[in-house]
Amino acid sequence: MRAMILAAGRGERMRPLTDLTPKVLLRVGGKPLVQWHLEKLRSAGFERVVINHAWLGEQIEQALGDGRQFGLRIDYSQEALALETAGGIANALPLIGADPFLVVNGDIFTDFDFALLVPRLAALASTNLLAHLVLVDNPPHHPGGDFALTNQTVSPDGDVRLTFSGIGIYHPDLFDTIDAGKRAQLAPLLRAAMGRAAVSGERYRGLWFDVGTPARLAELNRLIGH
């Protein structure tokens, strides 16, 4: 099974902390934020991980190496300039392969068990679904949410909107209109797929943090005791 960690963003809202350090290498609970993802992916049975990077990407490669220290194989998808989420994923597809795969934003922190999504990989391979999203209750900084969830089907609008957690499973076909090396956002692709009832989802009520600002990073470290 394969996964991708998105780590190409500049981290503008996290400045000045990200002026000299990639956001995914900022420390949470005494270790780099990205290390939490890697350890959880390995525990869930994932063996290969692709990490895309642009800003200070060489630091990420130096810190994580080929992944052996985490019991994983890590490949890197280098971007001269960040290609946005869909563009970054499309650019990395030659490293990911032709099967459905897990993607997690590098700048979140969560206790979500990635093993719960393993059965969804098979579902995406055998149905017309193109994506499965993990949604969370809206945080204070994003009160309007992103999508609605009804009976495990995700739609653009609804009475109760939830926030996309940055954790999802995707079929490579979702990105077949995006050329490698081109910038592209994920939301338009997802909305188009929702129009064909091709996006499923689930609601997670456990620990989830968007580590997007220095204040939130500090709050998270206080929460977990560091």
Contacts in CASP RR format, 6 or more apart in sequence:
PFRMAT RR
TARGET T0000
AUTHOR 0000-0000-0000
METHOD contacts of the structure
MODEL  1
MRAMILAAGRGERMRPLTDLTPKVLLRVGGKPLVQWHLEKLRSAGFERVV
INHAWLGEQIEQALGDGRQFGLRIDYSQEALALETAGGIANALPLIGADP
FLVVNGDIFTDFDFALLVPRLAALASTNLLAHLVLVDNPPHHPGGDFALT
NQTVSPDGDVRLTFSGIGIYHPDLFDTIDAGKRAQLAPLLRAAMGRAAVS
GERYRGLWFDVGTPARLAELNRLIGH
1 45 0 8 1.000
1 46 0 8 1.000
1 47 0 8 1.000
1 48 0 8 1.000
1 101 0 8 1.000
1 102 0 8 1.000
1 118 0 8 1.000
1 121 0 8 1.000
2 46 0 8 1.000
2 47 0 8 1.000
2 48 0 8 1.000
2 49 0 8 1.000
2 50 0 8 1.000
2 96 0 8 1.000
2 97 0 8 1.000
2 99 0 8 1.000
2 101 0 8 1.000
2 102 0 8 1.000
3 41 0 8 1.000
3 46 0 8 1.000
3 48 0 8 1.000
3 49 0 8 1.000
3 50 0 8 1.000
3 101 0 8 1.000
3 102 0 8 1.000
3 103 0 8 1.000
3 104 0 8 1.000
3 114 0 8 1.000
4 49 0 8 1.000
4 50 0 8 1.000
4 51 0 8 1.000
4 52 0 8 1.000
4 89 0 8 1.000
4 92 0 8 1.000
4 96 0 8 1.000
4 101 0 8 1.000
4 102 0 8 1.000
4 103 0 8 1.000
4 104 0 8 1.000
5 24 0 8 1.000
5 34 0 8 1.000
5 37 0 8 1.000
5 38 0 8 1.000
5 49 0 8 1.000
5 50 0 8 1.000
5 51 0 8 1.000
5 52 0 8 1.000
5 103 0 8 1.000
5 104 0 8 1.000
5 105 0 8 1.000
5 106 0 8 1.000
6 52 0 8 1.000
6 85 0 8 1.000
6 88 0 8 1.000
6 89 0 8 1.000
6 103 0 8 1.000
6 104 0 8 1.000
6 105 0 8 1.000
6 106 0 8 1.000
7 22 0 8 1.000
7 23 0 8 1.000
7 24 0 8 1.000
7 34 0 8 1.000
7 51 0 8 1.000
7 52 0 8 1.000
7 53 0 8 1.000
7 57 0 8 1.000
7 60 0 8 1.000
7 106 0 8 1.000
8 52 0 8 1.000
8 53 0 8 1.000
8 54 0 8 1.000
8 55 0 8 1.000
8 79 0 8 1.000
8 82 0 8 1.000
8 83 0 8 1.000
8 88 0 8 1.000
9 23 0 8 1.000
9 54 0 8 1.000
9 55 0 8 1.000
9 82 0 8 1.000
10 18 0 8 1.000
10 54 0 8 1.000
10 55 0 8 1.000
10 82 0 8 1.000
11 18 0 8 1.000
11 23 0 8 1.000
11 55 0 8 1.000
11 107 0 8 1.000
11 212 0 8 1.000
12 18 0 8 1.000
13 212 0 8 1.000
13 213 0 8 1.000
14 23 0 8 1.000
14 26 0 8 1.000
14 107 0 8 1.000
14 211 0 8 1.000
14 212 0 8 1.000
14 213 0 8 1.000
14 214 0 8 1.000
14 217 0 8 1.000
17 23 0 8 1.000
17 26 0 8 1.000
17 214 0 8 1.000
17 217 0 8 1.000
18 26 0 8 1.000
18 55 0 8 1.000
20 56 0 8 1.000
21 56 0 8 1.000
21 59 0 8 1.000
22 53 0 8 1.000
22 55 0 8 1.000
22 56 0 8 1.000
22 57 0 8 1.000
22 59 0 8 1.000
22 60 0 8 1.000
23 33 0 8 1.000
23 106 0 8 1.000
23 107 0 8 1.000
23 211 0 8 1.000
23 212 0 8 1.000
24 32 0 8 1.000
24 33 0 8 1.000
24 34 0 8 1.000
24 60 0 8 1.000
24 106 0 8 1.000
24 107 0 8 1.000
25 32 0 8 1.000
25 33 0 8 1.000
25 34 0 8 1.000
25 59 0 8 1.000
25 60 0 8 1.000
25 63 0 8 1.000
26 32 0 8 1.000
26 33 0 8 1.000
26 211 0 8 1.000
26 217 0 8 1.000
27 33 0 8 1.000
28 36 0 8 1.000
28 109 0 8 1.000
28 211 0 8 1.000
28 217 0 8 1.000
28 220 0 8 1.000
28 221 0 8 1.000
28 224 0 8 1.000
28 226 0 8 1.000
29 221 0 8 1.000
29 224 0 8 1.000
29 225 0 8 1.000
29 226 0 8 1.000
30 226 0 8 1.000
32 63 0 8 1.000
33 106 0 8 1.000
33 107 0 8 1.000
33 109 0 8 1.000
33 211 0 8 1.000
34 51 0 8 1.000
34 60 0 8 1.000
34 64 0 8 1.000
34 106 0 8 1.000
35 70 0 8 1.000
36 109 0 8 1.000
37 104 0 8 1.000
37 106 0 8 1.000
38 49 0 8 1.000
38 64 0 8 1.000
38 67 0 8 1.000
38 70 0 8 1.000
38 72 0 8 1.000
38 74 0 8 1.000
39 70 0 8 1.000
40 113 0 8 1.000
40 114 0 8 1.000
41 49 0 8 1.000
41 72 0 8 1.000
41 102 0 8 1.000
41 104 0 8 1.000
41 114 0 8 1.000
42 70 0 8 1.000
42 71 0 8 1.000
42 72 0 8 1.000
43 114 0 8 1.000
43 115 0 8 1.000
44 113 0 8 1.000
44 114 0 8 1.000
44 115 0 8 1.000
44 117 0 8 1.000
44 118 0 8 1.000
45 115 0 8 1.000
45 118 0 8 1.000
46 72 0 8 1.000
46 102 0 8 1.000
46 114 0 8 1.000
47 72 0 8 1.000
47 73 0 8 1.000
48 72 0 8 1.000
48 73 0 8 1.000
48 74 0 8 1.000
48 75 0 8 1.000
49 67 0 8 1.000
49 72 0 8 1.000
49 73 0 8 1.000
49 74 0 8 1.000
49 75 0 8 1.000
50 74 0 8 1.000
50 75 0 8 1.000
50 76 0 8 1.000
50 77 0 8 1.000
50 92 0 8 1.000
50 95 0 8 1.000
50 96 0 8 1.000
51 60 0 8 1.000
51 64 0 8 1.000
51 74 0 8 1.000
51 75 0 8 1.000
51 76 0 8 1.000
51 77 0 8 1.000
52 76 0 8 1.000
52 77 0 8 1.000
52 78 0 8 1.000
52 79 0 8 1.000
52 83 0 8 1.000
52 88 0 8 1.000
52 89 0 8 1.000
52 91 0 8 1.000
52 92 0 8 1.000
53 60 0 8 1.000
53 61 0 8 1.000
53 76 0 8 1.000
53 77 0 8 1.000
53 78 0 8 1.000
53 79 0 8 1.000
54 78 0 8 1.000
54 79 0 8 1.000
54 80 0 8 1.000
54 81 0 8 1.000
54 82 0 8 1.000
54 83 0 8 1.000
55 82 0 8 1.000
57 78 0 8 1.000
60 76 0 8 1.000
61 76 0 8 1.000
64 70 0 8 1.000
64 74 0 8 1.000
65 74 0 8 1.000
66 73 0 8 1.000
66 74 0 8 1.000
67 73 0 8 1.000
67 74 0 8 1.000
75 95 0 8 1.000
77 88 0 8 1.000
77 91 0 8 1.000
77 92 0 8 1.000
77 95 0 8 1.000
79 88 0 8 1.000
79 91 0 8 1.000
79 181 0 8 1.000
81 183 0 8 1.000
82 88 0 8 1.000
82 183 0 8 1.000
83 90 0 8 1.000
83 91 0 8 1.000
83 181 0 8 1.000
83 182 0 8 1.000
83 183 0 8 1.000
83 184 0 8 1.000
84 183 0 8 1.000
84 184 0 8 1.000
84 185 0 8 1.000
84 186 0 8 1.000
85 184 0 8 1.000
85 185 0 8 1.000
85 186 0 8 1.000
86 175 0 8 1.000
86 178 0 8 1.000
86 184 0 8 1.000
86 185 0 8 1.000
86 186 0 8 1.000
86 188 0 8 1.000
86 189 0 8 1.000
87 175 0 8 1.000
87 178 0 8 1.000
87 181 0 8 1.000
87 182 0 8 1.000
87 183 0 8 1.000
87 184 0 8 1.000
88 181 0 8 1.000
88 184 0 8 1.000
89 96 0 8 1.000
89 103 0 8 1.000
89 170 0 8 1.000
89 175 0 8 1.000
89 186 0 8 1.000
90 175 0 8 1.000
90 178 0 8 1.000
90 179 0 8 1.000
90 180 0 8 1.000
90 181 0 8 1.000
90 182 0 8 1.000
90 184 0 8 1.000
91 180 0 8 1.000
91 181 0 8 1.000
93 172 0 8 1.000
93 175 0 8 1.000
93 180 0 8 1.000
94 180 0 8 1.000
96 172 0 8 1.000
97 172 0 8 1.000
98 172 0 8 1.000
99 121 0 8 1.000
99 125 0 8 1.000
99 172 0 8 1.000
100 120 0 8 1.000
100 121 0 8 1.000
100 124 0 8 1.000
100 125 0 8 1.000
100 169 0 8 1.000
100 170 0 8 1.000
100 171 0 8 1.000
100 172 0 8 1.000
101 121 0 8 1.000
101 169 0 8 1.000
101 170 0 8 1.000
101 172 0 8 1.000
102 114 0 8 1.000
102 117 0 8 1.000
102 121 0 8 1.000
102 167 0 8 1.000
102 168 0 8 1.000
102 169 0 8 1.000
103 166 0 8 1.000
103 167 0 8 1.000
103 168 0 8 1.000
103 169 0 8 1.000
103 170 0 8 1.000
104 114 0 8 1.000
104 166 0 8 1.000
104 167 0 8 1.000
104 168 0 8 1.000
105 166 0 8 1.000
105 167 0 8 1.000
107 210 0 8 1.000
107 211 0 8 1.000
107 212 0 8 1.000
108 165 0 8 1.000
108 166 0 8 1.000
108 167 0 8 1.000
108 208 0 8 1.000
108 209 0 8 1.000
108 210 0 8 1.000
108 211 0 8 1.000
109 207 0 8 1.000
109 208 0 8 1.000
109 209 0 8 1.000
109 211 0 8 1.000
109 220 0 8 1.000
110 165 0 8 1.000
110 167 0 8 1.000
110 204 0 8 1.000
110 206 0 8 1.000
110 207 0 8 1.000
110 208 0 8 1.000
110 209 0 8 1.000
111 206 0 8 1.000
111 207 0 8 1.000
112 134 0 8 1.000
112 165 0 8 1.000
112 167 0 8 1.000
112 204 0 8 1.000
112 206 0 8 1.000
112 207 0 8 1.000
112 208 0 8 1.000
114 167 0 8 1.000
117 132 0 8 1.000
117 134 0 8 1.000
117 167 0 8 1.000
117 168 0 8 1.000
117 169 0 8 1.000
120 132 0 8 1.000
120 169 0 8 1.000
120 200 0 8 1.000
121 169 0 8 1.000
123 129 0 8 1.000
123 132 0 8 1.000
123 200 0 8 1.000
124 130 0 8 1.000
124 131 0 8 1.000
124 132 0 8 1.000
124 169 0 8 1.000
124 170 0 8 1.000
124 171 0 8 1.000
125 171 0 8 1.000
128 196 0 8 1.000
128 198 0 8 1.000
129 171 0 8 1.000
129 198 0 8 1.000
129 199 0 8 1.000
129 200 0 8 1.000
130 170 0 8 1.000
130 171 0 8 1.000
130 173 0 8 1.000
130 174 0 8 1.000
130 193 0 8 1.000
130 198 0 8 1.000
130 199 0 8 1.000
131 154 0 8 1.000
131 168 0 8 1.000
131 169 0 8 1.000
131 170 0 8 1.000
131 171 0 8 1.000
131 174 0 8 1.000
131 190 0 8 1.000
131 193 0 8 1.000
131 198 0 8 1.000
131 199 0 8 1.000
131 200 0 8 1.000
132 168 0 8 1.000
132 169 0 8 1.000
132 199 0 8 1.000
132 200 0 8 1.000
132 201 0 8 1.000
132 202 0 8 1.000
133 147 0 8 1.000
133 154 0 8 1.000
133 164 0 8 1.000
133 165 0 8 1.000
133 166 0 8 1.000
133 167 0 8 1.000
133 168 0 8 1.000
133 190 0 8 1.000
133 199 0 8 1.000
133 200 0 8 1.000
133 201 0 8 1.000
133 202 0 8 1.000
134 164 0 8 1.000
134 165 0 8 1.000
134 166 0 8 1.000
134 167 0 8 1.000
134 168 0 8 1.000
134 201 0 8 1.000
134 202 0 8 1.000
134 204 0 8 1.000
135 146 0 8 1.000
135 147 0 8 1.000
135 149 0 8 1.000
135 154 0 8 1.000
135 162 0 8 1.000
135 163 0 8 1.000
135 164 0 8 1.000
135 165 0 8 1.000
135 201 0 8 1.000
135 202 0 8 1.000
135 203 0 8 1.000
135 204 0 8 1.000
136 162 0 8 1.000
136 163 0 8 1.000
136 165 0 8 1.000
136 203 0 8 1.000
136 204 0 8 1.000
136 205 0 8 1.000
136 206 0 8 1.000
136 208 0 8 1.000
137 162 0 8 1.000
137 163 0 8 1.000
137 203 0 8 1.000
137 205 0 8 1.000
138 144 0 8 1.000
138 145 0 8 1.000
138 161 0 8 1.000
138 162 0 8 1.000
138 163 0 8 1.000
139 163 0 8 1.000
139 210 0 8 1.000
141 210 0 8 1.000
142 163 0 8 1.000
142 210 0 8 1.000
144 161 0 8 1.000
144 163 0 8 1.000
145 161 0 8 1.000
145 162 0 8 1.000
145 163 0 8 1.000
146 161 0 8 1.000
146 162 0 8 1.000
146 163 0 8 1.000
146 164 0 8 1.000
146 187 0 8 1.000
147 154 0 8 1.000
147 155 0 8 1.000
147 156 0 8 1.000
147 161 0 8 1.000
147 162 0 8 1.000
147 164 0 8 1.000
147 190 0 8 1.000
147 194 0 8 1.000
148 154 0 8 1.000
148 155 0 8 1.000
148 156 0 8 1.000
148 157 0 8 1.000
148 158 0 8 1.000
148 159 0 8 1.000
148 160 0 8 1.000
148 161 0 8 1.000
148 162 0 8 1.000
149 155 0 8 1.000
149 160 0 8 1.000
149 162 0 8 1.000
149 201 0 8 1.000
149 202 0 8 1.000
149 203 0 8 1.000
150 158 0 8 1.000
152 200 0 8 1.000
152 201 0 8 1.000
152 202 0 8 1.000
153 197 0 8 1.000
153 199 0 8 1.000
153 200 0 8 1.000
153 201 0 8 1.000
154 190 0 8 1.000
154 194 0 8 1.000
154 199 0 8 1.000
154 200 0 8 1.000
154 201 0 8 1.000
155 194 0 8 1.000
155 195 0 8 1.000
156 191 0 8 1.000
156 194 0 8 1.000
156 195 0 8 1.000
162 203 0 8 1.000
165 204 0 8 1.000
165 208 0 8 1.000
174 189 0 8 1.000
174 190 0 8 1.000
174 193 0 8 1.000
175 189 0 8 1.000
177 189 0 8 1.000
178 184 0 8 1.000
178 189 0 8 1.000
190 199 0 8 1.000
193 199 0 8 1.000
209 216 0 8 1.000
209 219 0 8 1.000
209 220 0 8 1.000
209 223 0 8 1.000
210 216 0 8 1.000
211 217 0 8 1.000
211 220 0 8 1.000
END
